[in-house]
Amino acid sequence: ERILGGARVGGKLGESTYGRLSLSYNDREANSLYADDTDAGDGWESMRGSVRLDGEPSGKAKWTLQGDLYKNDEDQLISPYWTTTPPYLSFKNGSIEGEGASILGRYEYAFSQEKVLTVQSYYDYTDRVDDFYQQTVDIFDLDLQYQMGIGKSNSLTMGSGFRLTGAD
C-alpha cells in the first residue's frame, strides 16, 4: 500500500435529524514480477465517499436520504492476449476506469402501528471503461408500498413499483 486512509463522522444534527459522512482512499502499488522488478500491472487507486441523513420529525413519520460516489483506476494484465501477427499469443498491460454514484430517498408514514405507507426512490449511475468495452448504466427506481395488519399475527403488504434502466 502506498496510501490507505479513511474517515467517518456522524452525529445528531437537529432535534430529530442524524447524519454521517464517510470518505476513504486507497492507492495500491503494483506487484513486481520476476527478479528484475517488472511491473505486474495490478496496481489500483480507489476513492469513495458517502453521506446519510435520517430524520423522525414526528412519532408517525420517518425519512432517509443517502448517497455515495466512487472512482476507481485499476491496472490489469490481460493474458492471453491474441494478436494477428506472430507470436499471436501474448499479454498486454491494460487499465480499467470506473466511476459511479447513487442516491436513495425514503419516506415512511405510520397512520397507526399496523398501517404504514412507504415511498422510496433510487437513482444509480455507473460508468466503466477498459481495453475491451465501455459501459454506462443509469437506473431509476420508484416504489410505493402499503402495509397493514390483519389480525394479531399477520400483515398484508401491497404496492407498486417503476424501474427505468438505460445502458450504453
C-alpha positions in Angstrom: 0.0 0.0 0.0 1.3 3.4 -0.9 -1.6 5.2 0.8 -4.6 3.9 2.7 -6.9 6.1 4.7 -10.5 6.7 5.7 -12.6 8.7 8.0 -16.2 8.6 9.3 -18.0 11.1 11.3 -21.6 11.3 12.4 -23.9 12.6 15.0 -27.1 14.4 15.8 -27.7 17.4 13.5 -31.0 18.6 14.9 -33.7 17.7 17.4 -34.7 14.7 15.3 -32.1 14.5 12.5 -29.0 12.4 12.4 -26.2 12.2 9.8 -23.0 10.7 8.9 -20.2 11.2 6.3 -17.5 8.7 5.3 -14.6 9.0 3.0 -11.9 6.5 2.0 -8.9 6.4 -0.3 -6.6 3.6 -1.3 -3.6 3.7 -3.6 -2.0 0.3 -4.0 1.3 -0.1 -5.8 1.6 -2.8 -8.5 3.3 -6.0 -7.5 6.6 -7.0 -9.1 7.2 -9.9 -11.3 10.5 -11.8 -11.6 13.8 -10.7 -10.1 14.1 -7.7 -12.4 11.1 -6.0 -10.7 8.9 -6.0 -13.9 5.6 -4.3 -13.1 2.8 -6.9 -12.7 0.2 -4.4 -14.0 -2.1 -4.9 -11.0 -1.9 -1.5 -9.1 -5.1 0.4 -8.3 -6.4 3.5 -6.8 -9.8 3.9 -5.2 -11.7 6.8 -3.8 -15.1 6.6 -2.1 -17.5 8.9 -0.2 -20.9 8.6 1.3 -23.4 10.5 3.2 -26.6 9.5 5.1 -29.2 11.6 6.8 -32.1 10.3 8.9 -35.0 12.1 10.4 -38.0 11.4 12.5 -39.9 14.7 12.7 -42.9 13.1 14.4 -43.8 9.8 16.0 -45.6 8.9 12.8 -43.1 10.0 10.0 -39.5 8.9 9.2 -37.2 9.8 6.3 -33.8 8.8 5.0 -31.6 10.3 2.4 -28.4 8.6 1.5 -25.9 8.8 -1.4 -22.5 7.6 -2.3 -19.9 8.1 -5.1 -16.8 6.3 -6.1 -13.9 6.4 -8.6 -11.5 3.5 -9.4 -8.5 3.4 -11.6 -7.0 -0.1 -11.9 -4.3 -1.7 -13.9 -4.8 -5.2 -15.3 -2.6 -7.8 -17.0 -4.6 -9.2 -20.0 -3.5 -12.8 -20.7 -4.0 -14.4 -23.1 -4.0 -11.5 -25.5 -4.3 -12.7 -29.1 -2.7 -10.7 -31.9 -2.9 -11.1 -35.7 0.9 -11.1 -36.0 3.5 -13.6 -34.6 3.8 -14.7 -31.9 -0.1 -14.5 -31.9 -0.3 -15.2 -28.2 0.9 -12.5 -25.9 -0.1 -10.4 -22.9 -0.9 -6.8 -22.5 -0.9 -4.3 -19.7 -4.4 -2.7 -19.6 -6.4 -0.5 -17.5 -9.9 -0.2 -16.0 -11.5 3.1 -15.1 -14.8 3.0 -13.2 -16.9 5.6 -11.5 -20.4 5.9 -10.2 -22.8 7.4 -7.8 -26.2 6.7 -6.3 -28.8 8.4 -4.2 -31.8 6.9 -2.3 -34.6 8.7 -0.6 -37.3 7.1 1.6 -40.3 8.5 3.4 -42.4 6.4 5.8 -45.6 7.4 7.4 -47.4 5.3 10.0 -51.2 6.0 10.1 -51.2 3.6 13.0 -48.9 0.9 14.4 -50.5 -1.5 11.9 -50.8 0.7 8.8 -47.7 2.1 7.2 -47.1 3.8 3.8 -43.6 3.9 2.4 -42.4 5.8 -0.7 -38.8 5.2 -1.9 -36.9 6.5 -4.9 -33.4 5.5 -6.1 -31.0 6.5 -8.8 -27.8 4.8 -9.7 -25.1 5.7 -12.3 -22.2 3.5 -13.2 -19.5 4.1 -15.9 -16.8 1.6 -16.7 -14.1 1.8 -19.4 -11.5 -0.9 -20.0 -9.5 -2.1 -23.0 -12.3 -4.1 -24.5 -15.5 -2.2 -23.8 -17.1 0.9 -22.3 -20.4 0.7 -20.4 -22.6 3.3 -18.8 -25.7 2.3 -16.9 -28.4 4.5 -15.4 -31.1 3.1 -13.2 -34.1 4.9 -11.7 -36.4 3.2 -9.3 -39.6 4.4 -7.6 -41.6 2.2 -5.2 -44.8 2.7 -3.3 -45.7 0.2 -0.5 -48.6 0.0 1.9 -48.6 -2.5 4.8 -51.5 -3.2 7.1 -52.0 -5.7 9.9 -54.5 -8.5 9.6 -55.4 -10.0 12.9 -52.7 -10.4 15.6 -50.1 -12.4 13.7 -50.4 -11.4 10.0 -49.9 -8.5 7.8 -50.7 -7.7 4.2 -48.2 -5.7 2.1 -49.1 -4.3 -1.3 -47.5 -1.8 -3.6 -46.3 -0.8 -7.0 -43.0 0.0 -8.5 -41.5 1.5 -11.6 -37.9 0.9 -12.8 -36.2 2.6 -15.8 -32.8 1.3 -16.9 -30.7 2.7 -19.6 -27.3 1.5 -20.8 -24.8 2.4 -23.5 
